[in-house]
Amino acid sequence: MNIGTEAEKKFAKIGEYWDDAIVNKFIELLHKYKGFFPTNLLDLKGIIGDLGIMKITLKLDTKPIKQRPYHLNTKYKEKVHLELDKILEECIIEPI
């Protein structure tokens, strides 16, 4: 299988490269070990407690970069707002 350059890479579905037998084995494996994979945002919240609060240290003598927000395709806009609302609700991010 030719991977290609970084510019050519894309997300793939598991069925694109594997036959049905391998996909079924993979699904069985995921079901067997489903306790290791979080299924909702509440499960991910424990990461914050384990690692502490993440902070980004900024240099005081640098100027902020000002950029216009890019336009979001209208068919994705509602999905993005729903996901942002979810992670705001779970206190994974906070507004500034």
Biopython code that builds the backbone (N, CA, C, O; Angstrom):
import numpy as np
from Bio.PDB.StructureBuilder import StructureBuilder

atoms = [
    (1, "MET", "N", (0.840, -1.166, 0.000)),
    (1, "MET", "CA", (0.000, 0.000, 0.000)),
    (1, "MET", "C", (0.892, 1.238, 0.000)),
    (1, "MET", "O", (1.810, 1.330, 0.815)),
    (2, "ASN", "N", (0.648, 2.164, -0.873)),
    (2, "ASN", "CA", (1.423, 3.387, -0.972)),
    (2, "ASN", "C", (0.796, 4.446, -0.090)),
    (2, "ASN", "O", (-0.354, 4.830, -0.306)),
    (3, "ILE", "N", (1.537, 4.930, 0.910)),
    (3, "ILE", "CA", (1.029, 5.922, 1.853)),
    (3, "ILE", "C", (0.951, 7.303, 1.214)),
    (3, "ILE", "O", (-0.018, 8.025, 1.448)),
    (4, "GLY", "N", (1.927, 7.688, 0.425)),
    (4, "GLY", "CA", (1.903, 8.993, -0.229)),
    (4, "GLY", "C", (2.556, 10.065, 0.624)),
    (4, "GLY", "O", (3.102, 9.784, 1.691)),
    (5, "THR", "N", (2.493, 11.295, 0.141)),
    (5, "THR", "CA", (3.091, 12.413, 0.854)),
    (5, "THR", "C", (2.124, 12.935, 1.906)),
    (5, "THR", "O", (0.959, 12.542, 1.955)),
    (6, "GLU", "N", (2.634, 13.829, 2.747)),
    (6, "GLU", "CA", (1.800, 14.430, 3.794)),
    (6, "GLU", "C", (0.576, 15.128, 3.192)),
    (6, "GLU", "O", (-0.514, 15.060, 3.762)),
    (7, "ALA", "N", (0.743, 15.792, 2.060)),
    (7, "ALA", "CA", (-0.360, 16.522, 1.443)),
    (7, "ALA", "C", (-1.457, 15.587, 0.948)),
    (7, "ALA", "O", (-2.617, 15.991, 0.865)),
    (8, "GLU", "N", (-1.111, 14.343, 0.618)),
    (8, "GLU", "CA", (-2.089, 13.411, 0.083)),
    (8, "GLU", "C", (-2.826, 12.629, 1.166)),
    (8, "GLU", "O", (-3.834, 11.989, 0.867)),
    (9, "LYS", "N", (-2.357, 12.659, 2.421)),
    (9, "LYS", "CA", (-2.968, 11.865, 3.478)),
    (9, "LYS", "C", (-4.381, 12.347, 3.760)),
    (9, "LYS", "O", (-4.679, 13.536, 3.652)),
    (10, "LYS", "N", (-5.248, 11.406, 4.123)),
    (10, "LYS", "CA", (-6.622, 11.729, 4.463)),
    (10, "LYS", "C", (-7.099, 10.741, 5.505)),
    (10, "LYS", "O", (-6.434, 9.740, 5.771)),
    (11, "PHE", "N", (-8.243, 11.017, 6.092)),
    (11, "PHE", "CA", (-8.833, 10.078, 7.027)),
    (11, "PHE", "C", (-9.430, 8.923, 6.247)),
    (11, "PHE", "O", (-9.977, 9.111, 5.160)),
    (12, "ALA", "N", (-9.323, 7.742, 6.800)),
    (12, "ALA", "CA", (-9.852, 6.554, 6.136)),
    (12, "ALA", "C", (-10.813, 5.833, 7.056)),
    (12, "ALA", "O", (-10.673, 5.882, 8.278)),
    (13, "LYS", "N", (-11.771, 5.175, 6.478)),
    (13, "LYS", "CA", (-12.680, 4.328, 7.233)),
    (13, "LYS", "C", (-12.056, 2.947, 7.296)),
    (13, "LYS", "O", (-11.330, 2.550, 6.385)),
    (14, "ILE", "N", (-12.337, 2.199, 8.380)),
    (14, "ILE", "CA", (-11.666, 0.918, 8.535)),
    (14, "ILE", "C", (-12.000, -0.058, 7.417)),
    (14, "ILE", "O", (-11.201, -0.950, 7.132)),
    (15, "GLY", "N", (-13.130, 0.078, 6.788)),
    (15, "GLY", "CA", (-13.509, -0.840, 5.727)),
    (15, "GLY", "C", (-12.829, -0.582, 4.396)),
    (15, "GLY", "O", (-12.930, -1.408, 3.489)),
    (16, "GLU", "N", (-12.140, 0.542, 4.253)),
    (16, "GLU", "CA", (-11.524, 0.882, 2.974)),
    (16, "GLU", "C", (-10.302, 0.023, 2.659)),
    (16, "GLU", "O", (-10.014, -0.232, 1.490)),
    (17, "TYR", "N", (-9.579, -0.429, 3.690)),
    (17, "TYR", "CA", (-8.344, -1.157, 3.459)),
    (17, "TYR", "C", (-8.397, -2.604, 3.917)),
    (17, "TYR", "O", (-7.544, -3.400, 3.524)),
    (18, "TRP", "N", (-9.381, -2.968, 4.743)),
    (18, "TRP", "CA", (-9.473, -4.307, 5.284)),
    (18, "TRP", "C", (-10.669, -5.035, 4.706)),
    (18, "TRP", "O", (-11.682, -4.423, 4.371)),
    (19, "ASP", "N", (-10.542, -6.346, 4.593)),
    (19, "ASP", "CA", (-11.702, -7.120, 4.135)),
    (19, "ASP", "C", (-12.665, -7.325, 5.317)),
    (19, "ASP", "O", (-12.345, -6.963, 6.449)),
    (20, "ASP", "N", (-13.826, -7.900, 5.052)),
    (20, "ASP", "CA", (-14.867, -8.049, 6.072)),
    (20, "ASP", "C", (-14.418, -8.886, 7.265)),
    (20, "ASP", "O", (-14.809, -8.595, 8.396)),
    (21, "ALA", "N", (-13.615, -9.910, 7.042)),
    (21, "ALA", "CA", (-13.165, -10.772, 8.137)),
    (21, "ALA", "C", (-12.309, -9.988, 9.128)),
    (21, "ALA", "O", (-12.483, -10.126, 10.338)),
    (22, "ILE", "N", (-11.394, -9.173, 8.630)),
    (22, "ILE", "CA", (-10.527, -8.390, 9.503)),
    (22, "ILE", "C", (-11.332, -7.314, 10.218)),
    (22, "ILE", "O", (-11.110, -7.064, 11.403)),
    (23, "VAL", "N", (-12.267, -6.672, 9.514)),
    (23, "VAL", "CA", (-13.110, -5.655, 10.141)),
    (23, "VAL", "C", (-13.906, -6.280, 11.286)),
    (23, "VAL", "O", (-14.016, -5.680, 12.355)),
    (24, "ASN", "N", (-14.461, -7.473, 11.078)),
    (24, "ASN", "CA", (-15.223, -8.148, 12.124)),
    (24, "ASN", "C", (-14.351, -8.502, 13.327)),
    (24, "ASN", "O", (-14.788, -8.370, 14.470)),
    (25, "LYS", "N", (-13.120, -8.950, 13.075)),
    (25, "LYS", "CA", (-12.194, -9.243, 14.178)),
    (25, "LYS", "C", (-11.866, -7.966, 14.960)),
    (25, "LYS", "O", (-11.787, -7.978, 16.188)),
    (26, "PHE", "N", (-11.679, -6.883, 14.236)),
    (26, "PHE", "CA", (-11.377, -5.600, 14.865)),
    (26, "PHE", "C", (-12.548, -5.139, 15.736)),
    (26, "PHE", "O", (-12.340, -4.667, 16.853)),
    (27, "ILE", "N", (-13.753, -5.271, 15.241)),
    (27, "ILE", "CA", (-14.943, -4.879, 15.999)),
    (27, "ILE", "C", (-15.096, -5.748, 17.248)),
    (27, "ILE", "O", (-15.436, -5.245, 18.319)),
    (28, "GLU", "N", (-14.845, -7.047, 17.110)),
    (28, "GLU", "CA", (-14.892, -7.939, 18.270)),
    (28, "GLU", "C", (-13.868, -7.514, 19.328)),
    (28, "GLU", "O", (-14.161, -7.526, 20.523)),
    (29, "LEU", "N", (-12.678, -7.143, 18.882)),
    (29, "LEU", "CA", (-11.630, -6.697, 19.792)),
    (29, "LEU", "C", (-12.049, -5.413, 20.517)),
    (29, "LEU", "O", (-11.829, -5.275, 21.720)),
    (30, "LEU", "N", (-12.646, -4.488, 19.787)),
    (30, "LEU", "CA", (-13.118, -3.255, 20.409)),
    (30, "LEU", "C", (-14.200, -3.534, 21.446)),
    (30, "LEU", "O", (-14.206, -2.929, 22.518)),
    (31, "HIS", "N", (-15.120, -4.454, 21.129)),
    (31, "HIS", "CA", (-16.173, -4.806, 22.085)),
    (31, "HIS", "C", (-15.585, -5.484, 23.325)),
    (31, "HIS", "O", (-16.030, -5.237, 24.446)),
    (32, "LYS", "N", (-14.591, -6.333, 23.115)),
    (32, "LYS", "CA", (-13.985, -7.058, 24.230)),
    (32, "LYS", "C", (-13.319, -6.098, 25.215)),
    (32, "LYS", "O", (-13.394, -6.295, 26.428)),
    (33, "TYR", "N", (-12.672, -5.066, 24.693)),
    (33, "TYR", "CA", (-11.940, -4.123, 25.526)),
    (33, "TYR", "C", (-12.609, -2.753, 25.579)),
    (33, "TYR", "O", (-11.929, -1.734, 25.698)),
    (34, "LYS", "N", (-13.938, -2.724, 25.491)),
    (34, "LYS", "CA", (-14.645, -1.441, 25.444)),
    (34, "LYS", "C", (-14.464, -0.612, 26.709)),
    (34, "LYS", "O", (-14.647, 0.605, 26.672)),
    (35, "GLY", "N", (-14.113, -1.233, 27.813)),
    (35, "GLY", "CA", (-13.871, -0.483, 29.043)),
    (35, "GLY", "C", (-12.664, 0.437, 28.971)),
    (35, "GLY", "O", (-12.538, 1.354, 29.782)),
    (36, "PHE", "N", (-11.776, 0.204, 28.011)),
    (36, "PHE", "CA", (-10.583, 1.041, 27.862)),
    (36, "PHE", "C", (-10.825, 2.290, 27.020)),
    (36, "PHE", "O", (-9.999, 3.202, 27.005)),
    (37, "PHE", "N", (-11.963, 2.331, 26.318)),
    (37, "PHE", "CA", (-12.242, 3.438, 25.416)),
    (37, "PHE", "C", (-13.391, 4.281, 25.953)),
    (37, "PHE", "O", (-14.474, 3.752, 26.202)),
    (38, "PRO", "N", (-13.175, 5.593, 26.140)),
    (38, "PRO", "CA", (-14.263, 6.436, 26.636)),
    (38, "PRO", "C", (-15.372, 6.544, 25.594)),
    (38, "PRO", "O", (-15.109, 6.592, 24.392)),
    (39, "THR", "N", (-16.602, 6.579, 26.067)),
    (39, "THR", "CA", (-17.735, 6.671, 25.148)),
    (39, "THR", "C", (-18.434, 8.018, 25.222)),
    (39, "THR", "O", (-19.291, 8.311, 24.388)),
    (40, "ASN", "N", (-18.083, 8.851, 26.209)),
    (40, "ASN", "CA", (-18.666, 10.189, 26.275)),
    (40, "ASN", "C", (-17.670, 11.144, 26.919)),
    (40, "ASN", "O", (-16.622, 10.735, 27.418)),
    (41, "LEU", "N", (-18.022, 12.420, 26.897)),
    (41, "LEU", "CA", (-17.096, 13.438, 27.399)),
    (41, "LEU", "C", (-16.884, 13.348, 28.904)),
    (41, "LEU", "O", (-15.824, 13.733, 29.395)),
    (42, "LEU", "N", (-17.862, 12.852, 29.642)),
    (42, "LEU", "CA", (-17.684, 12.716, 31.088)),
    (42, "LEU", "C", (-16.535, 11.779, 31.419)),
    (42, "LEU", "O", (-15.824, 11.987, 32.402)),
    (43, "ASP", "N", (-16.352, 10.747, 30.603)),
    (43, "ASP", "CA", (-15.248, 9.812, 30.822)),
    (43, "ASP", "C", (-13.896, 10.486, 30.582)),
    (43, "ASP", "O", (-12.912, 10.140, 31.235)),
    (44, "LEU", "N", (-13.839, 11.427, 29.668)),
    (44, "LEU", "CA", (-12.595, 12.129, 29.370)),
    (44, "LEU", "C", (-12.239, 13.139, 30.446)),
    (44, "LEU", "O", (-11.082, 13.544, 30.554)),
    (45, "LYS", "N", (-13.208, 13.548, 31.237)),
    (45, "LYS", "CA", (-12.989, 14.574, 32.232)),
    (45, "LYS", "C", (-11.931, 14.167, 33.252)),
    (45, "LYS", "O", (-11.263, 15.038, 33.808)),
    (46, "GLY", "N", (-11.756, 12.873, 33.516)),
    (46, "GLY", "CA", (-10.769, 12.393, 34.465)),
    (46, "GLY", "C", (-9.346, 12.746, 34.086)),
    (46, "GLY", "O", (-8.468, 12.787, 34.948)),
    (47, "ILE", "N", (-9.106, 13.000, 32.823)),
    (47, "ILE", "CA", (-7.763, 13.362, 32.375)),
    (47, "ILE", "C", (-7.320, 14.644, 33.066)),
    (47, "ILE", "O", (-6.159, 14.769, 33.459)),
    (48, "ILE", "N", (-8.224, 15.587, 33.216)),
    (48, "ILE", "CA", (-7.886, 16.857, 33.850)),
    (48, "ILE", "C", (-7.452, 16.617, 35.285)),
    (48, "ILE", "O", (-6.466, 17.198, 35.738)),
    (49, "GLY", "N", (-8.178, 15.764, 36.010)),
    (49, "GLY", "CA", (-7.822, 15.468, 37.390)),
    (49, "GLY", "C", (-6.489, 14.756, 37.513)),
    (49, "GLY", "O", (-5.729, 15.017, 38.445)),
    (50, "ASP", "N", (-6.198, 13.856, 36.579)),
    (50, "ASP", "CA", (-4.950, 13.102, 36.631)),
    (50, "ASP", "C", (-3.732, 13.967, 36.319)),
    (50, "ASP", "O", (-2.683, 13.822, 36.946)),
    (51, "LEU", "N", (-3.874, 14.850, 35.366)),
    (51, "LEU", "CA", (-2.734, 15.639, 34.909)),
    (51, "LEU", "C", (-2.703, 17.042, 35.494)),
    (51, "LEU", "O", (-1.698, 17.738, 35.349)),
    (52, "GLY", "N", (-3.756, 17.473, 36.140)),
    (52, "GLY", "CA", (-3.836, 18.836, 36.654)),
    (52, "GLY", "C", (-4.362, 19.772, 35.586)),
    (52, "GLY", "O", (-4.699, 19.336, 34.485)),
    (53, "ILE", "N", (-4.433, 21.029, 35.896)),
    (53, "ILE", "CA", (-4.933, 22.023, 34.947)),
    (53, "ILE", "C", (-3.811, 22.361, 33.971)),
    (53, "ILE", "O", (-2.683, 22.631, 34.384)),
    (54, "MET", "N", (-4.118, 22.346, 32.699)),
    (54, "MET", "CA", (-3.127, 22.657, 31.679)),
    (54, "MET", "C", (-3.046, 24.172, 31.501)),
    (54, "MET", "O", (-4.068, 24.850, 31.406)),
    (55, "LYS", "N", (-1.836, 24.685, 31.460)),
    (55, "LYS", "CA", (-1.615, 26.113, 31.261)),
    (55, "LYS", "C", (-0.585, 26.299, 30.159)),
    (55, "LYS", "O", (0.350, 25.511, 30.013)),
    (56, "ILE", "N", (-0.778, 27.346, 29.400)),
    (56, "ILE", "CA", (0.174, 27.701, 28.345)),
    (56, "ILE", "C", (0.910, 28.960, 28.808)),
    (56, "ILE", "O", (0.294, 30.001, 29.037)),
    (57, "THR", "N", (2.222, 28.852, 28.939)),
    (57, "THR", "CA", (3.024, 29.990, 29.371)),
    (57, "THR", "C", (3.325, 30.860, 28.158)),
    (57, "THR", "O", (3.837, 30.380, 27.147)),
    (58, "LEU", "N", (3.004, 32.133, 28.269)),
    (58, "LEU", "CA", (3.238, 33.080, 27.181)),
    (58, "LEU", "C", (4.417, 33.980, 27.514)),
    (58, "LEU", "O", (4.659, 34.296, 28.678)),
    (59, "LYS", "N", (5.139, 34.385, 26.497)),
    (59, "LYS", "CA", (6.248, 35.318, 26.690)),
    (59, "LYS", "C", (5.668, 36.729, 26.792)),
    (59, "LYS", "O", (4.835, 37.121, 25.976)),
    (60, "LEU", "N", (6.103, 37.477, 27.782)),
    (60, "LEU", "CA", (5.536, 38.799, 28.037)),
    (60, "LEU", "C", (5.911, 39.836, 26.984)),
    (60, "LEU", "O", (5.148, 40.775, 26.761)),
    (61, "ASP", "N", (7.057, 39.695, 26.332)),
    (61, "ASP", "CA", (7.530, 40.723, 25.409)),
    (61, "ASP", "C", (7.101, 40.495, 23.954)),
    (61, "ASP", "O", (7.620, 41.164, 23.059)),
    (62, "THR", "N", (6.183, 39.583, 23.698)),
    (62, "THR", "CA", (5.750, 39.329, 22.325)),
    (62, "THR", "C", (4.435, 40.044, 22.033)),
    (62, "THR", "O", (3.622, 40.281, 22.926)),
    (63, "LYS", "N", (4.250, 40.377, 20.766)),
    (63, "LYS", "CA", (3.011, 41.021, 20.334)),
    (63, "LYS", "C", (2.017, 39.938, 19.900)),
    (63, "LYS", "O", (2.409, 38.955, 19.272)),
    (64, "PRO", "N", (0.751, 40.112, 20.229)),
    (64, "PRO", "CA", (-0.240, 39.136, 19.776)),
    (64, "PRO", "C", (-0.422, 39.210, 18.254)),
    (64, "PRO", "O", (-0.282, 40.271, 17.645)),
    (65, "ILE", "N", (-0.729, 38.087, 17.678)),
    (65, "ILE", "CA", (-0.969, 38.029, 16.239)),
    (65, "ILE", "C", (-2.463, 38.227, 16.016)),
    (65, "ILE", "O", (-3.292, 37.553, 16.627)),
    (66, "LYS", "N", (-2.786, 39.149, 15.142)),
    (66, "LYS", "CA", (-4.194, 39.422, 14.867)),
    (66, "LYS", "C", (-4.551, 38.829, 13.516)),
    (66, "LYS", "O", (-3.944, 39.160, 12.497)),
    (67, "GLN", "N", (-5.543, 37.950, 13.521)),
    (67, "GLN", "CA", (-6.011, 37.353, 12.281)),
    (67, "GLN", "C", (-7.529, 37.376, 12.267)),
    (67, "GLN", "O", (-8.173, 37.260, 13.310)),
    (68, "ARG", "N", (-8.090, 37.525, 11.083)),
    (68, "ARG", "CA", (-9.538, 37.425, 10.939)),
    (68, "ARG", "C", (-9.933, 35.969, 11.065)),
    (68, "ARG", "O", (-9.218, 35.092, 10.579)),
    (69, "PRO", "N", (-11.053, 35.696, 11.706)),
    (69, "PRO", "CA", (-11.520, 34.306, 11.738)),
    (69, "PRO", "C", (-11.885, 33.848, 10.320)),
    (69, "PRO", "O", (-12.445, 34.611, 9.533)),
    (70, "TYR", "N", (-11.562, 32.612, 10.016)),
    (70, "TYR", "CA", (-11.900, 32.118, 8.695)),
    (70, "TYR", "C", (-13.375, 31.730, 8.663)),
    (70, "TYR", "O", (-13.977, 31.434, 9.695)),
    (71, "HIS", "N", (-13.937, 31.736, 7.476)),
    (71, "HIS", "CA", (-15.351, 31.394, 7.308)),
    (71, "HIS", "C", (-15.527, 29.888, 7.390)),
    (71, "HIS", "O", (-14.757, 29.124, 6.809)),
    (72, "LEU", "N", (-16.541, 29.480, 8.112)),
    (72, "LEU", "CA", (-16.854, 28.076, 8.261)),
    (72, "LEU", "C", (-18.005, 27.732, 7.329)),
    (72, "LEU", "O", (-18.992, 28.464, 7.250)),
    (73, "ASN", "N", (-17.874, 26.636, 6.638)),
    (73, "ASN", "CA", (-18.932, 26.181, 5.743)),
    (73, "ASN", "C", (-20.232, 26.069, 6.537)),
    (73, "ASN", "O", (-20.238, 25.518, 7.638)),
    (74, "THR", "N", (-21.314, 26.579, 5.997)),
    (74, "THR", "CA", (-22.580, 26.617, 6.736)),
    (74, "THR", "C", (-23.103, 25.233, 7.092)),
    (74, "THR", "O", (-23.812, 25.088, 8.088)),
    (75, "LYS", "N", (-22.774, 24.212, 6.306)),
    (75, "LYS", "CA", (-23.268, 22.875, 6.633)),
    (75, "LYS", "C", (-22.548, 22.284, 7.851)),
    (75, "LYS", "O", (-23.053, 21.336, 8.452)),
    (76, "TYR", "N", (-21.379, 22.821, 8.229)),
    (76, "TYR", "CA", (-20.651, 22.352, 9.406)),
    (76, "TYR", "C", (-20.849, 23.263, 10.619)),
    (76, "TYR", "O", (-20.574, 22.868, 11.752)),
    (77, "LYS", "N", (-21.321, 24.469, 10.374)),
    (77, "LYS", "CA", (-21.401, 25.472, 11.427)),
    (77, "LYS", "C", (-22.231, 25.000, 12.624)),
    (77, "LYS", "O", (-21.801, 25.154, 13.766)),
    (78, "GLU", "N", (-23.404, 24.432, 12.381)),
    (78, "GLU", "CA", (-24.271, 23.973, 13.469)),
    (78, "GLU", "C", (-23.616, 22.838, 14.253)),
    (78, "GLU", "O", (-23.705, 22.802, 15.480)),
    (79, "LYS", "N", (-22.956, 21.908, 13.554)),
    (79, "LYS", "CA", (-22.262, 20.806, 14.229)),
    (79, "LYS", "C", (-21.147, 21.320, 15.133)),
    (79, "LYS", "O", (-20.970, 20.828, 16.247)),
    (80, "VAL", "N", (-20.408, 22.295, 14.659)),
    (80, "VAL", "CA", (-19.311, 22.871, 15.443)),
    (80, "VAL", "C", (-19.868, 23.544, 16.690)),
    (80, "VAL", "O", (-19.311, 23.382, 17.776)),
    (81, "HIS", "N", (-20.954, 24.293, 16.554)),
    (81, "HIS", "CA", (-21.552, 24.960, 17.707)),
    (81, "HIS", "C", (-22.060, 23.948, 18.727)),
    (81, "HIS", "O", (-21.918, 24.167, 19.929)),
    (82, "LEU", "N", (-22.651, 22.841, 18.272)),
    (82, "LEU", "CA", (-23.133, 21.811, 19.189)),
    (82, "LEU", "C", (-21.977, 21.161, 19.956)),
    (82, "LEU", "O", (-22.083, 20.936, 21.161)),
    (83, "GLU", "N", (-20.880, 20.860, 19.264)),
    (83, "GLU", "CA", (-19.716, 20.265, 19.924)),
    (83, "GLU", "C", (-19.084, 21.242, 20.916)),
    (83, "GLU", "O", (-18.680, 20.846, 22.009)),
    (84, "LEU", "N", (-19.001, 22.505, 20.540)),
    (84, "LEU", "CA", (-18.455, 23.510, 21.460)),
    (84, "LEU", "C", (-19.327, 23.630, 22.707)),
    (84, "LEU", "O", (-18.812, 23.740, 23.820)),
    (85, "ASP", "N", (-20.643, 23.607, 22.521)),
    (85, "ASP", "CA", (-21.549, 23.666, 23.671)),
    (85, "ASP", "C", (-21.330, 22.468, 24.599)),
    (85, "ASP", "O", (-21.355, 22.616, 25.821)),
    (86, "LYS", "N", (-21.115, 21.280, 24.018)),
    (86, "LYS", "CA", (-20.887, 20.075, 24.832)),
    (86, "LYS", "C", (-19.628, 20.209, 25.681)),
    (86, "LYS", "O", (-19.655, 19.959, 26.886)),
    (87, "ILE", "N", (-18.519, 20.608, 25.043)),
    (87, "ILE", "CA", (-17.267, 20.662, 25.796)),
    (87, "ILE", "C", (-17.225, 21.857, 26.752)),
    (87, "ILE", "O", (-16.495, 21.823, 27.742)),
    (88, "LEU", "N", (-17.996, 22.911, 26.471)),
    (88, "LEU", "CA", (-18.147, 23.992, 27.442)),
    (88, "LEU", "C", (-18.911, 23.501, 28.664)),
    (88, "LEU", "O", (-18.546, 23.809, 29.799)),
    (89, "GLU", "N", (-19.971, 22.736, 28.429)),
    (89, "GLU", "CA", (-20.795, 22.188, 29.503)),
    (89, "GLU", "C", (-19.981, 21.277, 30.429)),
    (89, "GLU", "O", (-20.179, 21.280, 31.644)),
    (90, "GLU", "N", (-19.073, 20.507, 29.848)),
    (90, "GLU", "CA", (-18.263, 19.565, 30.612)),
    (90, "GLU", "C", (-17.047, 20.226, 31.254)),
    (90, "GLU", "O", (-16.256, 19.556, 31.918)),
    (91, "CYS", "N", (-16.893, 21.540, 31.059)),
    (91, "CYS", "CA", (-15.782, 22.328, 31.608)),
    (91, "CYS", "C", (-14.430, 21.860, 31.097)),
    (91, "CYS", "O", (-13.421, 21.997, 31.787)),
    (92, "ILE", "N", (-14.405, 21.304, 29.884)),
    (92, "ILE", "CA", (-13.132, 20.936, 29.264)),
    (92, "ILE", "C", (-12.462, 22.188, 28.719)),
    (92, "ILE", "O", (-11.239, 22.317, 28.758)),
    (93, "ILE", "N", (-13.273, 23.107, 28.209)),
    (93, "ILE", "CA", (-12.776, 24.427, 27.784)),
    (93, "ILE", "C", (-13.588, 25.474, 28.518)),
    (93, "ILE", "O", (-14.645, 25.180, 29.076)),
    (94, "GLU", "N", (-13.087, 26.693, 28.511)),
    (94, "GLU", "CA", (-13.846, 27.779, 29.129)),
    (94, "GLU", "C", (-13.737, 29.018, 28.255)),
    (94, "GLU", "O", (-12.725, 29.230, 27.587)),
    (95, "PRO", "N", (-14.780, 29.831, 28.263)),
    (95, "PRO", "CA", (-14.746, 31.042, 27.426)),
    (95, "PRO", "C", (-13.789, 32.074, 28.001)),
    (95, "PRO", "O", (-13.539, 32.106, 29.206)),
    (96, "ILE", "N", (-13.255, 32.921, 27.120)),
    (96, "ILE", "CA", (-12.388, 33.998, 27.594)),
    (96, "ILE", "C", (-12.962, 35.315, 27.136)),
    (96, "ILE", "O", (-12.394, 36.369, 27.422)),
]
sb = StructureBuilder()
sb.init_structure("model")
sb.init_model(0)
sb.init_chain("A")
sb.init_seg("    ")
for serial, (resi, resn, name, xyz) in enumerate(atoms, 1):
    if name == "N":
        sb.init_residue(resn, " ", resi, " ")
    sb.init_atom(name, np.array(xyz, "f"), 0.0, 1.0, " ", f" {name:<3s}", serial, name[0])
structure = sb.get_structure()
